[in-house]
Amino acid sequence: MPPPLPRSLDPLPGEGLPGYLLRLAHRLDLSPADLARRTGLLPEGRHSLFHLRHHLLIDPAPDDLAAFADATRLTREEADALTLRGLRDHYPPLARSLERAPDTGRRRIDGWLFTGFPRFCPKCLAGDGSPIQQAHGGPWKKEWHLAVVFACPEHECFLQHQCPTCHRPDQRLAGGPLVIRPGARHLHPTQCRFPAPDSGRGMHGRACGARIELAENPIRPGHNLLDVQRDILNELDPNLPQALTAESLTDLRLVTGFIAAAWPQPRHLLDSHLVDTVNAYFQANKENHPGKLRGHHVNSLDKAPPDAVVFGALMGIADKLLFADNTRQRITGLFDAAFHTRESRTSWARFFAHHERTCSTRLREIMRSLISAYPGIVGRGIPTFRGSGMGFAPHQIPAFLEQDWYERFIRPTKFPVDERRVRRTAAAHLVCRSAQCTLREATLILGIPPGSVRDDVNDDAFWKGAKDAPIDFRFAVAGLGTHLREIADHLPDYQRRRDILSDWVLPEETWRELTASLPEIPGKRPVLDDRKRQIASIFIWTRITAGEHLFAPRPLEQTQPEQIRQAWAARRPTTWHQLAGRRDPGPHYAALRQFLTEYADKLAKEIDAGDPLANGAVT
């Protein structure tokens, strides 16, 4: 048992064990390593504090903590308050970090427990002006070690994660010891202990020595983001119900994974002054880890960004989504936009399986429905749930996207591509999602030529250089898919309609009956020949099948001699424009359009009720 130290310090409110060691070592003119040995935290001869992160801070041995308390003249309760032990039941990453792997018996630190080195608030480190804090600095708070703490509500600022002079730690050093240079003496607790950029000796070179309490961050969190941070800190109160706190933090973690994988799609939910910083983070991640973004690797989602501005921004978006009125729809839309390949969805399912136990019932139901919606998600450790596919079937998708769907879900994105091309492509992608098939297979299901839908929608060139169009398109289609899932019981069987009308033409007798009531045009008798009957048949076909007139069957035309077919084809665009395209058609075409629309709607009901061509209802 080590003897009591000649002098000690009272812990500051919220202070953590590493910070307390720094302050007390500075007061006693010792190195942190010497102080740790004299207080029983390090065995004699041990010169590293690396194991603080793995052991003393989160789960110190009772005897070691008791020896430390006696040596520093603290009560057992004061010494225990310097650790994170009290959070093990409230913060799931801490509980997982205390578990030992069954094969190796080792602990693995969870990616959301720490971010490497603790963040810090410069104003807190500057102290409150009291003599003891003027001499040794303010508290290095234990909560700063936690990934979910990104701001200081007291000073209304983001925490810092790097020295403003040497810009350490960097990504290369992330995950290192919590106390840098534990053997160094004469460094103030608020001085940077990382090696100076020009020291030339790696971690053993001359210390940077910059006073980090003087750092300034021009980016400030908004009031809403500070409220999110206050809520998180309140939830870490050990006196609150354990399950409620664990569920809330796990929900934020899962939704943050969606946001990271779908970036930059959710950027519109950010405060404008945070966008550049978050964009720069994801761009750097993409360059440093090519191929590990967009959900293909769980590790890319399950590690908290060390930059407090980035992490706080993502948490703010997650909080907005979780408390939105349409949470299920918005999360489902993000899922479809982010995880658009089988590999990425399988990776996400493993991620969810890892956290399912501690998330809320509401989010668990949403996650399970998403996993159930993709039968192709398989793999070790992935739960199996009973489901019914995407919630809508391929035969419920029209070959040419319904105008109303386009107006509500696709047009607001303002793609720089013509409407016809986008509607056709969107329909094919909906079939791909519901049938789990290739784009070529989707065109065959829809009955349109394989070459009519290009497979390069992920290429900016397809969208005439629009930078975010590929992601925006997937997100728009995902939102429409969510809508179709909700109305699936009311969708017609477009495939059946297409099959029944595959070689259909408006019967000649019906054509005569419809046109007999057309208004007379003074001085001119309208042409009502077989060519126009074929155009009328196409109009009815497009109305019933929601197909594109370019791909409508033309059986009447196909029976004509080559010369007549060419003549009909030459005049078809003009007649079609008069009948279906003009907003202000003349009296003849306006009346014909109305008669054909009424006939088509009646015929659609008959087809949906049974096969009218089989029982003679349509001849």
C-alpha positions as CSV (number, residue, x, y, z in Angstrom):
1,M,0.0,0.0,0.0
2,P,1.7,3.3,-1.1
3,P,2.1,6.0,1.6
4,P,0.0,9.2,1.5
5,L,1.5,12.0,-0.6
6,P,2.7,15.1,1.2
7,R,0.2,17.2,-0.7
8,S,-2.9,16.6,-2.7
9,L,-5.7,18.4,-4.6
10,D,-9.4,18.3,-4.3
11,P,-11.0,17.1,-7.5
12,L,-12.8,19.7,-9.6
13,P,-16.4,19.2,-10.5
14,G,-16.7,16.7,-13.4
15,E,-12.9,16.1,-13.5
16,G,-11.6,12.8,-14.9
17,L,-8.7,10.6,-13.6
18,P,-6.2,11.5,-16.4
19,G,-6.8,15.3,-15.8
20,Y,-6.5,14.9,-12.1
21,L,-3.2,13.2,-12.5
22,L,-1.9,16.0,-14.8
23,R,-2.9,18.7,-12.2
24,L,-1.6,16.9,-9.2
25,A,1.6,15.9,-10.9
26,H,2.1,19.6,-11.8
27,R,1.6,20.7,-8.3
28,L,4.1,18.1,-6.9
29,D,6.6,18.7,-9.7
30,L,6.4,15.0,-10.8
31,S,5.7,13.4,-14.1
32,P,2.3,11.8,-14.5
33,A,4.0,8.4,-14.7
34,D,5.9,8.9,-11.4
35,L,2.7,10.0,-9.7
36,A,0.8,7.0,-11.0
37,R,3.5,4.7,-9.6
38,R,3.5,6.5,-6.2
39,T,-0.3,6.2,-5.9
40,G,-0.5,2.5,-7.0
41,L,-2.0,3.0,-10.4
42,L,1.1,1.8,-12.2
43,P,3.4,-1.1,-11.2
44,E,7.0,-0.1,-10.4
45,G,9.0,-0.1,-13.6
46,R,6.0,0.6,-15.8
47,H,6.6,3.8,-17.8
48,S,3.4,4.0,-19.9
49,L,-0.1,5.1,-19.1
50,F,-1.5,3.5,-22.2
51,H,-3.6,1.1,-20.1
52,L,-5.5,4.0,-18.5
53,R,-7.8,3.9,-21.5
54,H,-8.5,0.2,-21.2
55,H,-8.6,-0.3,-17.5
56,L,-8.3,2.5,-14.9
57,L,-10.7,5.0,-16.5
58,I,-13.5,2.6,-17.2
59,D,-13.1,-0.3,-14.8
60,P,-10.3,0.1,-12.2
61,A,-9.7,-2.8,-9.8
62,P,-11.2,-2.0,-6.4
63,D,-7.8,-2.5,-4.6
64,D,-6.0,-0.2,-7.0
65,L,-8.6,2.5,-6.6
66,A,-8.6,2.2,-2.9
67,A,-4.8,2.5,-2.8
68,F,-5.0,5.6,-5.1
69,A,-7.7,7.2,-2.8
70,D,-5.5,6.6,0.3
71,A,-2.4,8.0,-1.3
72,T,-4.1,11.1,-2.6
73,R,-6.1,11.6,0.6
74,L,-9.4,11.2,-1.3
75,T,-12.5,9.3,-0.1
76,R,-13.4,6.1,-2.0
77,E,-16.4,8.0,-3.4
78,E,-14.2,10.9,-4.7
79,A,-11.8,8.5,-6.3
80,D,-14.6,6.5,-8.0
81,A,-16.1,9.7,-9.3
82,L,-13.0,10.3,-11.3
83,T,-13.8,7.2,-13.4
84,L,-16.5,6.3,-15.8
85,R,-17.7,3.2,-13.9
86,G,-21.0,4.8,-13.0
87,L,-22.1,4.9,-16.6
88,R,-21.7,1.3,-17.5
89,D,-25.4,0.7,-17.3
90,H,-26.4,3.9,-19.1
91,Y,-23.9,4.1,-21.9
92,P,-24.0,1.0,-24.1
93,P,-20.6,1.6,-25.7
94,L,-19.0,1.4,-22.2
95,A,-20.9,-1.8,-21.4
96,R,-19.7,-3.4,-24.7
97,S,-16.1,-2.2,-24.0
98,L,-16.1,-4.1,-20.7
99,E,-17.1,-7.4,-22.4
100,R,-14.4,-9.9,-23.2
101,A,-14.2,-11.7,-26.5
102,P,-15.0,-15.4,-25.9
103,D,-12.1,-16.6,-28.1
104,T,-9.3,-14.3,-26.8
105,G,-10.6,-13.1,-23.5
106,R,-9.6,-9.6,-24.5
107,R,-11.6,-6.4,-24.4
108,R,-12.3,-4.4,-27.5
109,I,-13.0,-0.7,-27.1
110,D,-16.3,0.3,-28.7
111,G,-16.0,2.8,-31.5
112,W,-18.4,5.2,-29.7
113,L,-16.8,5.0,-26.3
114,F,-13.8,7.2,-27.1
115,T,-12.7,9.1,-30.2
116,G,-9.0,8.6,-29.4
117,F,-7.8,11.5,-27.4
118,P,-10.2,13.6,-25.3
119,R,-11.8,16.7,-26.7
120,F,-11.6,19.8,-24.6
121,C,-13.2,23.1,-23.9
122,P,-10.5,25.8,-23.8
123,K,-12.5,28.1,-21.5
124,C,-13.0,25.3,-19.0
125,L,-9.3,24.5,-19.0
126,A,-8.5,28.2,-18.5
127,G,-10.1,27.8,-15.1
128,D,-12.5,30.0,-13.0
129,G,-9.9,32.5,-11.8
130,S,-9.3,30.9,-8.4
131,P,-5.7,30.6,-7.2
132,I,-5.6,26.8,-7.5
133,Q,-6.9,26.9,-11.1
134,Q,-4.7,29.8,-12.0
135,A,-1.8,27.7,-11.0
136,H,-2.8,24.3,-12.4
137,G,-5.6,25.0,-14.8
138,G,-9.2,24.0,-14.9
139,P,-10.7,20.5,-15.1
140,W,-10.1,18.0,-17.9
141,K,-13.7,16.7,-17.6
142,K,-14.2,13.0,-17.7
143,E,-17.2,13.4,-20.0
144,W,-14.9,14.9,-22.7
145,H,-13.6,11.4,-23.2
146,L,-17.0,10.2,-24.4
147,A,-17.7,10.3,-28.1
148,V,-21.3,11.7,-27.5
149,V,-20.0,14.9,-25.8
150,F,-19.2,17.4,-28.5
151,A,-20.0,20.8,-27.0
152,C,-19.7,22.7,-23.7
153,P,-23.2,24.0,-22.8
154,E,-21.7,26.3,-20.2
155,H,-19.6,28.3,-22.7
156,E,-21.8,27.5,-25.7
157,C,-19.0,26.3,-27.8
158,F,-17.9,23.2,-29.7
159,L,-15.2,21.1,-28.0
160,Q,-11.7,21.2,-29.6
161,H,-10.0,18.0,-30.7
162,Q,-6.6,19.3,-31.8
163,C,-3.9,21.6,-30.6
164,P,-4.2,24.9,-32.5
165,T,-0.4,25.1,-33.1
166,C,0.7,21.6,-34.1
167,H,-2.7,20.3,-35.1
168,R,-2.2,17.0,-33.3
169,P,-3.6,14.5,-32.8
170,D,-4.2,13.7,-36.5
171,Q,-5.8,10.6,-37.9
172,R,-2.5,8.7,-37.8
173,L,-2.3,9.1,-34.0
174,A,-6.0,8.6,-33.3
175,G,-6.6,5.9,-30.7
176,G,-3.4,6.5,-28.8
177,P,-2.9,6.9,-25.0
178,L,-5.0,9.3,-23.1
179,V,-2.0,10.8,-21.4
180,I,0.7,11.8,-23.8
181,R,4.3,11.8,-22.6
182,P,3.5,10.4,-19.2
183,G,7.2,10.6,-18.2
184,A,7.5,14.4,-19.0
185,R,7.8,16.9,-16.2
186,H,7.5,20.6,-16.1
187,L,4.6,20.7,-18.6
188,H,1.5,22.6,-17.5
189,P,-1.7,20.6,-17.6
190,T,-3.0,22.8,-20.3
191,Q,0.1,22.6,-22.5
192,C,0.1,20.4,-25.6
193,R,2.1,17.3,-24.9
194,F,2.4,16.2,-28.5
195,P,5.8,16.4,-30.3
196,A,6.4,19.7,-32.0
197,P,6.2,19.5,-35.8
198,D,9.9,20.3,-36.2
199,S,11.2,18.0,-33.4
200,G,12.0,15.2,-35.8
201,R,11.9,12.4,-33.3
202,G,8.3,11.2,-33.5
203,M,6.5,10.8,-30.2
204,H,9.8,11.2,-28.3
205,G,10.7,14.6,-29.7
206,R,10.4,18.0,-28.1
207,A,6.9,18.8,-26.9
208,C,4.8,21.3,-28.7
209,G,4.1,23.1,-25.5
210,A,1.4,25.4,-26.9
211,R,-1.3,26.5,-24.3
212,I,-4.4,24.9,-25.7
213,E,-6.7,26.9,-23.4
214,L,-6.0,29.8,-25.7
215,A,-7.5,28.0,-28.7
216,E,-10.5,29.6,-30.5
217,N,-13.0,28.0,-32.7
218,P,-15.0,30.4,-34.9
219,I,-17.7,27.8,-35.5
220,R,-20.4,27.9,-32.8
221,P,-23.2,25.5,-32.2
222,G,-26.7,26.8,-32.6
223,H,-29.2,26.7,-29.8
224,N,-30.9,23.6,-31.1
225,L,-27.6,21.7,-31.1
226,L,-26.8,22.9,-27.6
227,D,-30.2,21.6,-26.5
228,V,-29.3,18.2,-28.0
229,Q,-26.0,18.2,-26.1
230,R,-27.8,19.1,-22.8
231,D,-30.3,16.3,-23.3
232,I,-27.5,13.8,-23.9
233,L,-25.6,14.9,-20.8
234,N,-28.8,14.7,-18.8
235,E,-29.4,11.2,-20.0
236,L,-26.0,10.1,-18.8
237,D,-27.2,10.8,-15.2
238,P,-26.8,7.5,-13.3
239,N,-30.0,8.3,-11.4
240,L,-32.2,8.1,-14.6
241,P,-33.8,4.8,-15.6
242,Q,-31.1,2.6,-17.3
243,A,-33.2,1.3,-20.2
244,L,-34.5,4.7,-21.3
245,T,-31.0,6.2,-21.5
246,A,-29.5,3.3,-23.3
247,E,-32.3,3.2,-25.9
248,S,-32.0,7.0,-26.6
249,L,-28.3,6.9,-27.2
250,T,-28.4,3.7,-29.3
251,D,-31.2,5.2,-31.5
252,L,-29.0,8.3,-32.1
253,R,-26.1,6.0,-33.0
254,L,-28.1,3.9,-35.5
255,V,-29.6,6.9,-37.2
256,T,-26.2,8.7,-37.4
257,G,-25.0,5.6,-39.3
258,F,-27.8,6.2,-41.8
259,I,-26.8,9.8,-42.2
260,A,-23.1,9.1,-42.6
261,A,-23.8,6.5,-45.3
262,A,-26.3,8.7,-47.2
263,W,-24.1,11.8,-47.2
264,P,-24.4,14.3,-48.8
265,Q,-28.2,13.7,-49.2
266,P,-29.1,14.9,-45.6
267,R,-27.1,18.0,-45.8
268,H,-30.2,20.2,-46.1
269,L,-31.0,19.4,-42.5
270,L,-27.7,21.1,-41.3
271,D,-27.3,24.6,-40.2
272,S,-25.7,26.4,-43.2
273,H,-22.5,27.3,-41.3
274,L,-21.7,23.7,-40.6
275,V,-22.0,22.3,-44.1
276,D,-18.5,23.0,-45.3
277,T,-16.9,21.4,-42.3
278,V,-19.0,18.2,-42.6
279,N,-18.5,18.0,-46.4
280,A,-14.7,18.3,-45.9
281,Y,-14.7,15.5,-43.4
282,F,-16.5,13.1,-45.7
283,Q,-14.4,14.1,-48.7
284,A,-11.2,13.4,-46.7
285,N,-12.7,10.1,-45.5
286,K,-13.4,9.1,-49.1
287,E,-9.9,9.9,-50.2
288,N,-8.2,8.1,-47.2
289,H,-10.5,5.1,-47.3
290,P,-11.7,4.6,-50.9
291,G,-14.4,2.0,-51.3
292,K,-15.3,2.0,-47.5
293,L,-18.0,4.6,-47.7
294,R,-21.7,4.5,-48.6
295,G,-22.4,1.6,-46.2
296,H,-20.3,-1.1,-47.7
297,H,-18.3,-1.5,-44.5
298,V,-19.7,-1.5,-41.0
299,N,-16.5,0.0,-39.6
300,S,-17.1,3.2,-41.7
301,L,-20.4,3.7,-39.8
302,D,-19.6,2.5,-36.4
303,K,-16.7,4.9,-35.4
304,A,-17.5,8.4,-34.1
305,P,-15.7,11.2,-35.9
306,P,-13.1,12.9,-33.6
307,D,-14.0,16.4,-34.9
308,A,-16.7,17.7,-32.5
309,V,-18.2,20.0,-35.1
310,V,-18.7,17.0,-37.5
311,F,-20.0,14.7,-34.8
312,G,-22.3,17.3,-33.3
313,A,-23.7,18.1,-36.7
314,L,-24.5,14.5,-37.4
315,M,-26.1,14.1,-34.0
316,G,-28.2,17.1,-34.6
317,I,-29.6,15.7,-37.8
318,A,-30.2,12.3,-36.1
319,D,-32.2,14.1,-33.3
320,K,-34.3,15.9,-35.9
321,L,-35.1,12.6,-37.7
322,L,-36.0,10.7,-34.5
323,F,-38.4,13.4,-33.4
324,A,-39.9,14.2,-36.8
325,D,-43.6,13.5,-37.4
326,N,-42.7,11.2,-40.3
327,T,-39.7,9.4,-38.7
328,R,-40.5,6.0,-40.3
329,Q,-40.8,7.5,-43.8
330,R,-37.7,9.7,-43.5
331,I,-35.5,6.9,-42.1
332,T,-36.7,4.5,-44.7
333,G,-35.9,7.0,-47.4
334,L,-32.4,7.4,-46.1
335,F,-31.9,3.7,-46.0
336,D,-32.9,3.2,-49.6
337,A,-30.7,6.1,-50.7
338,A,-27.7,5.0,-48.7
339,F,-27.8,1.2,-49.0
340,H,-28.7,0.5,-52.6
341,T,-26.6,-2.6,-53.1
342,R,-27.0,-6.0,-51.5
343,E,-23.5,-5.9,-50.0
344,S,-24.1,-2.6,-48.3
345,R,-27.5,-3.7,-47.0
346,T,-26.0,-6.9,-45.6
347,S,-23.3,-4.8,-43.9
348,W,-25.9,-2.6,-42.4
349,A,-27.9,-5.6,-41.2
350,R,-24.9,-6.8,-39.3
351,F,-24.5,-3.3,-37.8
352,F,-28.1,-3.3,-36.6
353,A,-27.8,-6.8,-35.2
354,H,-24.9,-5.6,-33.0
355,H,-27.1,-2.8,-31.5
356,E,-30.6,-4.2,-31.7
357,R,-30.6,-5.3,-28.0
358,T,-30.3,-1.7,-26.7
359,C,-32.3,0.4,-29.2
360,S,-35.9,1.5,-28.7
361,T,-38.9,-0.6,-29.6
362,R,-40.0,1.9,-32.2
363,L,-36.7,2.0,-34.0
364,R,-36.3,-1.7,-33.8
365,E,-39.6,-2.2,-35.6
366,I,-38.5,0.2,-38.4
367,M,-35.1,-1.6,-38.7
368,R,-36.7,-5.0,-38.8
369,S,-39.2,-3.9,-41.5
370,L,-36.3,-2.6,-43.6
371,I,-34.3,-5.9,-43.3
372,S,-37.5,-7.8,-44.1
373,A,-38.0,-5.7,-47.2
374,Y,-34.8,-7.1,-48.8
375,P,-34.9,-10.9,-49.0
376,G,-31.3,-10.8,-50.3
377,I,-29.9,-9.7,-47.0
378,V,-28.1,-12.8,-45.7
379,G,-25.0,-13.5,-43.6
380,R,-23.6,-14.6,-40.3
381,G,-25.0,-12.7,-37.4
382,I,-28.0,-11.3,-39.3
383,P,-31.4,-11.8,-37.7
384,T,-34.1,-13.2,-40.0
385,F,-37.6,-11.6,-39.8
386,R,-40.7,-12.5,-41.6
387,G,-41.7,-9.9,-44.2
388,S,-43.4,-9.3,-47.5
389,G,-40.7,-7.8,-49.7
390,M,-40.7,-4.1,-50.4
391,G,-44.4,-3.8,-49.6
392,F,-45.3,-3.5,-53.3
393,A,-44.8,-5.9,-56.2
394,P,-43.2,-5.4,-59.6
395,H,-46.6,-5.9,-61.3
396,Q,-47.9,-2.8,-59.5
397,I,-45.4,-0.5,-61.2
398,P,-46.4,1.2,-64.5
399,A,-43.9,1.2,-67.3
400,F,-44.0,5.0,-67.4
401,L,-44.1,6.6,-64.0
402,E,-47.6,8.0,-63.1
403,Q,-47.7,11.8,-63.6
404,D,-48.9,12.4,-60.1
405,W,-46.0,10.4,-58.6
406,Y,-43.6,12.3,-60.7
407,E,-44.9,15.6,-59.7
408,R,-44.9,14.8,-56.0
409,F,-41.6,12.9,-55.6
410,I,-39.4,13.4,-58.6
411,R,-40.0,16.8,-60.1
412,P,-39.1,18.8,-56.9
413,T,-35.5,17.6,-57.2
414,K,-35.3,19.5,-60.5
415,F,-33.1,17.1,-62.5
416,P,-31.5,18.6,-65.6
417,V,-32.8,15.7,-67.8
418,D,-36.1,15.6,-69.7
419,E,-39.1,14.4,-67.9
420,R,-39.8,11.4,-70.1
421,R,-36.3,10.0,-69.5
422,V,-36.5,10.4,-65.8
423,R,-40.0,8.9,-65.5
424,R,-39.0,5.9,-67.5
425,T,-35.8,5.4,-65.5
426,A,-37.6,5.8,-62.1
427,A,-40.2,3.1,-63.0
428,A,-37.4,0.7,-63.9
429,H,-35.6,1.3,-60.6
430,L,-38.7,0.7,-58.6
431,V,-39.0,-2.7,-60.2
432,C,-35.4,-3.4,-59.4
433,R,-36.0,-2.7,-55.8
434,S,-39.2,-4.8,-55.5
435,A,-38.0,-7.7,-57.7
436,Q,-34.4,-7.7,-56.6
437,C,-33.4,-7.9,-60.3
438,T,-31.1,-6.2,-62.7
439,L,-32.1,-3.1,-64.7
440,R,-32.3,-5.1,-67.9
441,E,-34.6,-7.6,-66.2
442,A,-36.7,-4.7,-65.0
443,T,-37.2,-3.4,-68.5
444,L,-38.4,-6.9,-69.6
445,I,-40.9,-7.0,-66.8
446,L,-42.2,-3.6,-67.8
447,G,-42.4,-4.6,-71.4
448,I,-40.1,-1.8,-72.8
449,P,-37.0,-2.2,-74.9
450,P,-33.9,-3.0,-72.8
451,G,-32.0,-0.1,-74.4
452,S,-34.7,2.4,-73.4
453,V,-33.4,2.7,-69.9
454,R,-29.7,3.4,-69.4
455,D,-27.8,1.8,-66.6
456,D,-25.4,4.7,-65.9
457,V,-27.6,6.8,-63.6
458,N,-24.8,6.8,-61.1
459,D,-22.7,8.7,-63.5
460,D,-22.8,12.5,-63.5
461,A,-22.7,12.5,-67.3
462,F,-26.2,10.9,-67.3
463,W,-27.4,13.9,-65.5
464,K,-25.6,16.4,-67.7
465,G,-23.0,17.1,-65.0
466,A,-25.3,17.7,-62.1
467,K,-23.1,16.9,-59.1
468,D,-25.6,15.5,-56.6
469,A,-28.2,14.2,-59.1
470,P,-27.3,10.4,-58.7
471,I,-27.9,10.6,-54.9
472,D,-30.9,12.9,-55.3
473,F,-32.4,10.5,-57.8
474,R,-32.0,7.5,-55.5
475,F,-33.4,9.4,-52.6
476,A,-36.4,10.6,-54.6
477,V,-37.1,7.0,-55.8
478,A,-36.7,5.8,-52.3
479,G,-39.3,8.3,-51.0
480,L,-41.7,7.2,-53.8
481,G,-41.1,3.6,-52.8
482,T,-42.1,4.4,-49.3
483,H,-45.3,6.0,-50.5
484,L,-46.1,3.0,-52.7
485,R,-45.6,0.7,-49.7
486,E,-48.3,2.6,-47.9
487,I,-50.8,2.5,-50.7
488,A,-49.9,-0.9,-52.1
489,D,-53.4,-2.3,-51.4
490,H,-54.9,0.2,-53.7
491,L,-52.5,-0.1,-56.6
492,P,-53.8,-1.9,-59.8
493,D,-52.1,-4.8,-61.5
494,Y,-50.4,-2.9,-64.3
495,Q,-48.8,-6.1,-65.6
496,R,-52.1,-7.8,-66.1
497,R,-53.4,-4.7,-67.9
498,R,-50.4,-4.8,-70.2
499,D,-50.8,-8.5,-70.9
500,I,-54.5,-8.2,-71.8
501,L,-53.9,-5.2,-74.1
502,S,-50.7,-6.5,-75.6
503,D,-52.3,-6.9,-79.1
504,W,-55.5,-5.0,-78.6
505,V,-56.9,-2.4,-80.9
506,L,-60.1,-0.4,-80.5
507,P,-62.9,-2.4,-82.3
508,E,-64.1,-0.7,-85.5
509,E,-67.8,-0.8,-84.3
510,T,-66.9,0.8,-81.0
511,W,-64.8,3.4,-82.9
512,R,-67.9,4.3,-85.0
513,E,-70.1,4.6,-81.9
514,L,-67.6,6.9,-80.1
515,T,-67.0,9.2,-83.1
516,A,-70.7,9.4,-84.0
517,S,-71.2,11.9,-81.2
518,L,-68.3,14.2,-82.1
519,P,-69.2,17.8,-82.8
520,E,-69.4,18.8,-86.4
521,I,-66.8,21.3,-87.7
522,P,-68.2,23.9,-90.1
523,G,-66.7,23.6,-93.5
524,K,-64.4,20.6,-92.7
525,R,-65.1,16.9,-92.1
526,P,-62.6,15.3,-89.7
527,V,-60.7,12.2,-90.9
528,L,-61.8,9.1,-88.9
529,D,-59.9,6.4,-90.7
530,D,-57.9,3.4,-89.4
531,R,-54.8,5.5,-88.9
532,K,-56.6,7.7,-86.4
533,R,-58.3,4.6,-84.8
534,Q,-54.8,3.3,-84.2
535,I,-53.8,6.5,-82.5
536,A,-57.0,6.4,-80.4
537,S,-56.1,2.8,-79.4
538,I,-52.7,4.0,-78.3
539,F,-54.3,6.7,-76.2
540,I,-56.6,4.2,-74.5
541,W,-53.6,1.9,-73.9
542,T,-51.5,4.6,-72.3
543,R,-54.5,5.6,-70.1
544,I,-55.1,2.1,-68.8
545,T,-51.5,0.8,-68.5
546,A,-49.8,4.1,-67.6
547,G,-47.3,3.2,-70.3
548,E,-45.4,5.4,-72.7
549,H,-47.0,5.9,-76.1
550,L,-43.7,5.3,-77.9
551,F,-43.8,1.6,-76.8
552,A,-47.5,1.0,-77.2
553,P,-48.6,-2.0,-79.4
554,R,-49.7,-1.1,-82.9
555,P,-51.4,-4.3,-84.3
556,L,-53.5,-2.4,-86.8
557,E,-50.6,-0.6,-88.2
558,Q,-48.5,-3.8,-88.4
559,T,-51.1,-5.3,-90.8
560,Q,-50.6,-2.5,-93.4
561,P,-48.3,-2.5,-96.4
562,E,-44.8,-1.0,-95.8
563,Q,-45.6,2.2,-97.7
564,I,-48.7,2.8,-95.6
565,R,-46.9,2.0,-92.3
566,Q,-44.3,4.6,-93.2
567,A,-47.0,7.2,-94.0
568,W,-48.8,6.5,-90.7
569,A,-45.5,6.7,-88.7
570,A,-44.7,10.1,-90.3
571,R,-48.0,11.6,-89.3
572,R,-48.2,9.9,-85.9
573,P,-46.4,12.6,-83.8
574,T,-48.6,15.4,-85.1
575,T,-51.8,13.5,-84.5
576,W,-50.6,12.3,-81.1
577,H,-49.8,15.9,-80.1
578,Q,-53.2,17.1,-81.1
579,L,-55.0,14.3,-79.2
580,A,-52.8,13.9,-76.1
581,G,-50.2,16.7,-75.9
582,R,-51.9,20.0,-76.4
583,R,-53.4,21.8,-73.4
584,D,-55.8,23.7,-75.7
585,P,-56.9,21.3,-78.4
586,G,-59.5,22.2,-81.0
587,P,-63.2,21.2,-80.6
588,H,-62.7,17.9,-82.5
589,Y,-59.7,16.7,-80.5
590,A,-61.0,18.0,-77.2
591,A,-64.3,16.0,-77.6
592,L,-62.4,12.9,-78.9
593,R,-60.0,13.0,-75.9
594,Q,-63.0,13.2,-73.5
595,F,-64.8,10.2,-75.1
596,L,-61.6,8.1,-75.2
597,T,-60.8,8.9,-71.6
598,E,-64.2,7.8,-70.4
599,Y,-64.0,4.6,-72.4
600,A,-60.5,3.9,-71.1
601,D,-61.6,4.3,-67.5
602,K,-64.5,2.0,-68.0
603,L,-62.4,-0.6,-69.7
604,A,-59.7,-0.4,-66.9
605,K,-62.4,-1.3,-64.3
606,E,-63.6,-4.2,-66.4
607,I,-60.0,-5.5,-66.7
608,D,-59.4,-5.2,-63.0
609,A,-62.6,-7.0,-62.3
610,G,-62.0,-9.9,-64.7
611,D,-60.8,-10.6,-68.3
612,P,-63.2,-8.7,-70.6
613,L,-61.5,-10.1,-73.7
614,A,-62.2,-13.6,-72.5
615,N,-66.0,-13.2,-71.9
616,G,-66.7,-10.9,-74.8
617,A,-67.1,-7.7,-72.9
618,V,-64.7,-5.9,-75.3
619,T,-64.8,-6.9,-78.9
